[in-house]
């Protein structure tokens, strides 16, 4: 008898039951209230999103495309007065400051677990979440911008402690939160990941921002993995993601086990433990400098291999290797990656160098 599919189906049903139960309790007793977006973040402009979310080679190709075609990007993709958000504001801390958690859900009707509110109260953390940022929405046009606009809405009204500004999500929302945190490490000090994460490179589309932002992320961003202990597929993905981040010398990678939890967020006690990990500043470990040096050498060596292939006339192989380097290392491989991309394109007759 094949019991695997039946067991997985049972776990999904149990997880959904937990979502509905928690949602019902929260909906009936939620201390949050609805607000409408009335301010836009400059961090969500087309130019900012392009420079932070896309790899250097992709950015350069967009510039080349725009030089050939009369094409312009819409500067802001979200309209004022049309976007509902959920907001919860506790009392400030003794210094009159607040922390902030921008949260991204995979569906618009999921409610905050009721026992999370005490965590937000006790830690003086404001909670804000778009109510129209589900997995069906476009990540570049809506999900990432909405998270940034939610941050701006709160930042413009309340005295935030910049060292306690976080982003988090569940399932597909967790992946979006991860992408946003990695693109904006100068804004978000940490990311709470429950039930979903992706390694960089490949089909995920994740890459690193500029060298300056990536170096900042390596030494400051807290990646708190908090997937349910019974959510086996996502636990396996989390393990690959953690290994990937550690290979990229991220010093703040942390795991908070949530035993017995299916594909759902932790309860209040588990969430509080996750926030303990989130609130703890990153301390550079004893192997950090060695890791940075090896990473830089690995990138340099692979770009040297691209040069060798170009000089040998193997432009297709050079392009394939450069694409992998660009996707995995992003801004850490620039600007040399861009220069090599232009060289390959020129030799292939795609366009002339300026």
N, C-alpha and C positions, 0 to 999 in steps of 0.2 A: 504493500500500500504506500502510495506517495503522500506523505503527511506534510511535506514542506510547504506547498501552496496553501493548504488548509490552515496551517499554523500562521502563515503570513497574513492570510485573510482575516483570521481571528484577531491578530494584533492590530490590523488596520481598523477593524470595527471597534475594538476596545479604545484605540486612540481617538477615533471620532466621537465615541461616547464621552470621553473625557473633555474633548473640545466643546461639545454641546452643553455638558453639565457645567463646566467652568464658565462658559459664555452666558448661560442662563443666570447663574448666580451673580456674575459681574453686572449683567444688564439690569438686574433688579436692584442692586445695591451700589452701583458705581458712583464714586464721588467726583468723577470727571465731568466735563461739560463740553458741548460742541462749540467750535469757533470756526469762522470762515477766513480763509487766507486773504489778507489785505496788504501784504507787502512781499516783494520778490527779492530773492537773494542775488547779489551780483556774482556769487560763486556758482550759480546755476546758468550763467550766460553761455551761449554757444561756444565762445572762445575759451572759457574756462573748462567746460566739459570736454571739449576736444583736446585741450592741452593736458588734461589730467587722466582721462579715461582711455585714450588711444595711444598706441605705441609711437615712438618718434618716426619710424619709417612710414606708418600709416598716416600720420599727420603731414609729413612731407608730400606724400602722394596726393592727399586732399588738396594741398596748396597747388600742386602741379595741375590737378584736374580743374581747379577753379580758374587757373590762368588760361586754360584752353576753352572753357565753357563759361558762359554767363550764368553763374550760379552763386547764390548766397544762402547762408544758413539763417534760419529764424533765430533771433538773438535770445528770446525767451519763449518757451513752449507751454507755459502755464498762464492762464488768465486769472486776474484778480477777481475776487468776489464769487468764484464758482467752485472753490475747493473746500470741502468740509474736513476739519481736523478734530481729533479728540485731545483735550488738554486737561491735565491735572497739575495743580500748583499747591504744594504743601507749604508749611511755614519755612522761612529761610533759616539758615544756621545762625550761630551766635554772632557771626560777622556780617549778617544780612545778605549772605550769598546763597546761591542755589547750584546744585548739580543739574545735569540734563540728560535724559535718555530719549533719543529719537528712535521710535520703533517702527518696523516695517512688517506687516502681516501678509500672508499669502492670499488671504481672502478678506473682503471688506466687512463681513458680518461677524468675524471673530472678535470676542471681547477679552479684555484683560482678566486673567485669573484674579478672583477677589482677594486672595491673600498676598498679592503683589503690592496692593496699595499701602499696606503697613511698611513694607520695605522702602517704598518711595518716601513715605512720611518720616520714618526713622532716619533716613539718610538725606533728607531735604533735597530730593531729586525731583525735578519737574519731568513729567511724562508728556510726550506729544507724538501723535501718529496720524498720518493721513488716512481718511476713510475711503479713499479711491485710489489705492496703490496695490491692487492685488496682482497675482501672477499673470493675469490676462493683460496687464498694462505694459506698454513699452518701457524697457529699463532706461533708455537714454532720454526719451522724450518726456517721461512722466515719473518713473519710480525714483531715480536718483535726484532729479530736480525737486520733487515733492519733499524728499527728506531734507534737502538743503533749505527749502523754503520754510519747512517746519522749524528748523534750527533758527533761521532768521527771525521768524515770528516771535519766538521766545527771547532770543538775544536782544531784540529791539525793545522789549518790555520789562525784562527782569535782569537783576544783577547776577550774572553767571560767573562761577569760578571756572576760568578756562582750563584748569587742570582736571576738571570733573565733567567734561562734556563727552558723552558717549553715544554710540549708535548700536542698535541691536535688531534682531529679527528672528523669525521662525520659518523654517523650511525654505521656500523660494525667497521669502523676505530676508532670511539670514544671508543668503547668497548676495542679495542686493546690498544689504548692510555691509558685508565684507568688501564688496567692490567700492562702495562709497567711502568706507574708512580708509582703504588703501589709496584712493585717489585724493583724499583730503586729510592726511595725517597732521596737517597744521591746524585742523579744526577739531577732529575727534581723537581723544587720547586713548580710546579703546573701543572694541567691538564685541558684543555678546552674540555668540553663534549657537543657535539651538536647532538641530534637525536639518542642517544644510551648510555645506561649504564646498569650495572648489580650489584645486591647485592651479597655479599660474601656468600660462602657456596652453598650447593645444586648442581644443574646441571651446574651452571655458570663456575665452575672450579676456580673461584677467591678465593684466600686465602691470608693471611698475611705472609710476609717474617719473618726473624729472629726477636727476641724480640728487639734487638738493632735498626734495621731498622724500625720496627713497631712503636716504641716509637718516633723515629725521625719523622715519618710520622704524628703521632698524633698531634705534636706540630708545624709542619712546612708546610706540603703539602696543597696547595690550590686546592680544587675541585670546578671548576666553571662550573655549569650546565647552558647550554644556548640553550635548545631545543625549537623549534618553538611553539608558543602558540596554533597553530592549529594541532600540531602533538600529538593528544590525547594519542595514545598507548604508545609512548615513554615518554610523560610527566608523565603518571602513573608509568612507570618503574622508572623514575628519582626520583619520590617521595618515592618509596620503597627503592631505593639506598641511598638517602639522609638520610632516617630514619635509615638504616642499618649502614651507616658510622658514624652517630651521636651516635648510640648505642656503637660503637667501639671507641668513644671519639675522633674522628677526629675534630680538632678545626677549620679547614679552609674550611668548607663546605659552598658554596655560590651559590645563584641562581640569574641569570640575565634574567628576562622575555623578550621574543622576540615576542611581540604581532603581530598577523596576519601572522606569518611565518608558512609555511607548513613543510613537512619533507625535510628540507634543512637548510643550515647554515644561520646565520644572515647577513644582509647587512653591509656595512662599519661602519655605525653609531652604529648598534647593536654589531658588533664585537669590536669596540672601547670601548663600555661600559663593555663588557666582559673582555677586557684587563685591564680596570681600576680595576676590581675585582681581576684579576690575579696578578697585580703588587702590590697590597696592602698586606704587610706582615701579617702573622697570629699573633694574640694577644690572649693569653690564657684567656678564659672567667672565670668568677667567680665560675663556677660549675665544672671546669676541674678536679681539684684534687678529688672531690667527685665522678666524673664519673670514673676516673682511679681506685679508690678504689673499687667501685661497680663492675667494669668490672673484676678486678683481683679476687674478691670474687666469682663472677659468674663462672668464669673458674675453680677456685679451687673447688667449690661446685660440678660442673658437673664431674670433674675428680674424686672426692671422690665418686660420685655415680657409676662411672665405677668400682672403687675398690670394692664397696659393691656388685655389680653384679658378679664380678670375684669371690669374696670370697663365694658367694652363689651358685656358679657353673653355673650361667647364662651367659656362654661365648658368645653366639650369641647376646644377648641383650647388653652385655658389648661392644662387637665389633661394633654394630650398633651405640650406643651412642658415643663411642670414634670416630667413623668416622665422625659424625656430629660435634663434638667438634673440631676435627682436621681440617675439611673443613672450619668452620666458624672463628676460632681463630688462626689457623696456628701457626706461631712462638711464639705467646703469650702463647700458651698451652704447648710448649716444654720447657725443654726436657722430662718433666714428661709424656707427651702424647706418646712419643717414648718408654719409659720404660714400660708403660702399654700395648702398642701394642706388644712388645716382650713377655711380660708375658702371654697375651692372646694366642699368637702364640705357645708358649712353652707348655701351658696347653692343647692346642688343638692338639698338636703333629705335628705342621707344621715344626718346626725346633728347634734345641737346642740352648740355649743361649750360646754365646761365653764365 
